[in-house]
Every structure is written in structure tokens, then in C-alpha cells.
Amino acid sequence: RQPLIEKSTLTRVQMRLWARYNKLLEAQPLLTKALTSLTGFTVGDLLAQCYVEPGDKPYDLMRTVRLGSFGFLLHGTTGHYFYGFLDSKMPGTAVQTVATKVFIDQTIWNPIFGCMFFGYLNLMEGKSWDDYVKKISQDLQTAVMGSWAVWVPAHTINFAFIPSSQRLLYINTIQIGYNIFLSFLGNKSVDDVEEKKE
């Protein structure tokens, strides 16, 4: 039996898509990275809601919209400037350079990113400043420390081997899996934990 799509055809399609992506990245780097992050956050939340969280919960379209828009408006854009800045100040792939970039990313950028993430969701859900402060005090440390297991090795590879222009694509590929964790954490009620403590 012949396969529906031959491997050579699939490879040609993939090569064309890759060439088109790189052309867009060269012509419109900020927009392309923002759209890449939109895709990563949207897919991550879809996977979280459909396959990770309890099946009795109805699908929440607005939650996916909130996470996708965060990817588009904040993750892609800030990532473009942050990683561009980091690469301009610390060019190269020497071991010390890579280690320094990973350290800066995980100790400075990671908490800032967490505050932006929780703040954006808080704002989009119409919650109060007090809700935001509670969320940060309850979940920021978990988000930051939870990310170390994924992002320390991922960024070591990123800064050592991935071209600067491709960093956000690489990050978003890994981010899809990590976004399942972020989506769950970002949408976990603060009250759930407080009730368990009582």
C-alpha cells in the first residue's frame, strides 16, 4: 500500500514552510516572533485544557484567547528585544558566555517574565491589585523554580547552538510543553490553596 503522502513530498512542503518562515523573520522579525509566540501559547493552553486538566471541566475559549494574546503582545515582543539585547552585549558561544546568559535569563528575566505573565492574566480577568499580589506571593516562586528544570538545559542549548534570529522559534517549540505547566499555574485559583490551609 502506498502512503497517502510520500516522504519526499512532505519534506518539500516542510522545506518550503521553513524557507517562508525565515523570509518572514528577515522581513518582519518582531511580528513573526509575536505570531510564533501566539501559536506556542495557544497550543500549550489547548493541550493543557484538553489533555492534562480534569475532563469534566468545560473548555474555556477565553482562557485560550488570554494566553494566546499574552504570547502575541508580550512574550514574542519582549523576547525579541531581551534576547537581542543579550546577544548584542554578550556575543559568541564560549562556555562562560553561555553560562552567563543562562544565569541572567533565569535569575533576572525569569522573575520579570513571571510577574508580567501573572499581571497580564490578572488584568485580562478584571481582578484587583490585591489578587495580583496574592498570586505573585503564592505562585511566582513555583513558576521560577519550576522553570529551572526545563529552561536551564534548554537555554544552554539555545545560547550555544541556536542562531540569534531563531531563538524565539526554538523557545516556543519547547514553550508549548512548558505552557501546559504555565497555563495550569496561571489559571489555578488562589482560593484553592487558602482553603486547603484552613
N, C-alpha and C positions, 0 to 999 in steps of 0.2 A: 504493500500500500504506500502510495506517495503521501508525504506530509502536506498539509494544507498550504503552508508557506515554506518554501525552500530556505535553507540556511543562508545561501548566498544572497537571496532577496532580502531577508531580514537584516543581514549585515549591511547591505547597501542602504537600506532605509535608516538604520542606526547611524551610519556614516554621514548621510545627508542631514539628519537631525542634529548631529554633533557639529557639523560644519555650519549649519544655520544658527545654532546656539552661539557658537564662537563669533560669527559675524555680528549677531545682535549684541553680544558682550562688548565687542570692539566699538560698535556704533553708539550704543546706548547702555553703558556699563551700569549706571545706577538703576535704571528702570529694569534691566534684565535681572540684576541681583534681587531687586524688590519682588519681581514676579517669581523668581526661584524660591524666595523665602515664603511668599504667599502659598505656593504649591506645597512646600515642606510642612508648613504649619497646618494647612488644610488636611493633607493626607494623614498627618500624625493624629489630628483630632478625630478624623473619621475612623481610623484604626482603633483608637482608644475607646470611642463610643460603641463601635460595632463589635469589637472582638475582645476587649480587655475588661471593660466595666460590666456589672451585672446585666443580664439580658432582659430583665423586667423593666429597666429604665427606658422610657421612650427617647428616640433620637432627638437631640436638641440642635436644630439648624442654626439658631442664633449664636450658640456657643461656637460652632464651627466658623461662622462669619466673624465673630470676635477674634478668634485665634488666627484665622487667615488674614484678617486686616492688620493684626499686630505684626505678622510676618511681613506683609507688604509695606506698611507705613513705618515700622520701627526696626525690625530685625534686619531686613535687607539693606536699608539705608544707613543705619548706624554701623552695621558690619562693614559696609563698603568703605566708610570713612575711617573706622577704627583700624581695620586690618591694613588699609592703605597707608595710614599714618605709621603703624608699627613697622611695616616693611620699609618705609622711607627712612625711618630713624635707625633701624637695625637690619640692613640688607645682608644677604648671604645665608648659608646653611651650616655654618660651623656649629659644633656641639654646644658651645657656650651661648651663641646667638639664639639657637633653637630653644635651649633651656630657659633663657631669659624671657623670650617671647611667651612661652608656655606659662611661666611664673606670673608675668604681668597679666596675661589673659585670665588666669584662674584666680588671682588674688585681688585684682583691681576691676577688670572688665566684668567678670562673672557676677559679683555682687551688684554692680551697677545695672547689668542686664536683668538680674532678678528683681530689683526694685522697679525698673521700667515695666517688666512683664506683669508683675502683680498690680502696679499702679494703673496700667492701661486697662487691664480686666476690671479693676475696681471702678474706674471712671466709666467704662462702657456699660457696666451693670448698674450704674447710678448709685453706687454705695458711698458711704461717708468716709471722711478722713480717718475717723476712729476705726472703721472697718479695715482700712488700708494698714494702719499701724498694727492692728491685731494680726492681720495676715502676714505682715513682714516679720513680726516677732515670733509668730508660730511656724512659718514655713520657709523663710529665706535661708536659714542655716541648712535645713534639709535639702533645699534646691541646690545651694552652692556645694555642699559636701557630697551630695548625691551625684553631682555632675563630674566630680573629680575622677570617678572610676571610668567614665566614658571619655571625657574631654582631655585629660592629661595624655593618655596614649594617642587619642585621635589628633590632637594638636601637635604632638611630637612628629607624627607623620605629616601633618599639614604643613608645618613650618620647614620641615626638612626636605620634602619631596614635591609638594604641590605648587605649581606656578601661582604667583600672586593673583592673577586675573581669575583663576579657577577656585580660589579659596572658598567663596561662599557656596558654590555648587557642591564642592566636597563636604563642607559643613552641613549643608541642607540635606545631603544624602544620608548622613549619619543622624542629622537632626530629626528625620522622620521617626526613627525609633525612639530617640530621646524625647521627642514631643509627646509621645504617649505618656511618659512619666510627667512631663510638664503640664500637659492637658489635665491629667488626673489631679495633680497637686494644685494647679491654678483654679480648678473648679471644686475643690474639696471645701466643704463648709467649715468655717472656724468654730461654729457652734458644736459640730460633731465631737471635736476634741474636748471642748469645755464640758460637754455633757458626760463624757467618759470619766473625766477627772472627779466629778461630783459623786 
